[in-house]
């Protein structure tokens, strides 16, 4: 789907590499902006919405990498299920928007220093790592084969994860009801 769109744009005179790069930088910029707004927002509900937008833009990056399955899983599991769970927890928590709750972090300097240290460490690790390029072509896995293996060979872990998510939702409802009474 995305490849056909890129091909049509390529036929219109726009070079394929420049469109892919522009798309990547645009979506990556949106991802960084939404991620910043997650931590900068003072309203918890707005932070949850920005987190959903961040996860949605990450799925756009997966689409650019031609990983449609990961993009769909990102949207269904993270944007769909996990974000709904976050929103339920926020809505069930009493006093979440109380004015008495302190909204300002007193450890801004410490957290900024720690973030810069981690950024420097990751930068050094990425630059110094010997990236191996394999000459062998990887055999593509179709979505049909992947779905067949998920629901045959890996059906037990798939169902265990769904039970864990169900238990978390029931626990959030129970905690929310206990605090209301």
Secondary structure, DSSP 8 states (H G I E B T S, - for coil): -HHHHHHHHHHTT--HHHHHHHHHHHHHHHHHHHHHHHHH-SSHHHHHHHHHHHHHHHHHHHHHTT-HHHHHHIIIIIIIIIHHHHHHHHHHSTTTT-TTS--S-S-HHHHHHHHHHHHHHHHHHHHHS------S------HHHHHHHHTTTTHHHHHHHHHHHHHHHHHHHHHHHHHH-
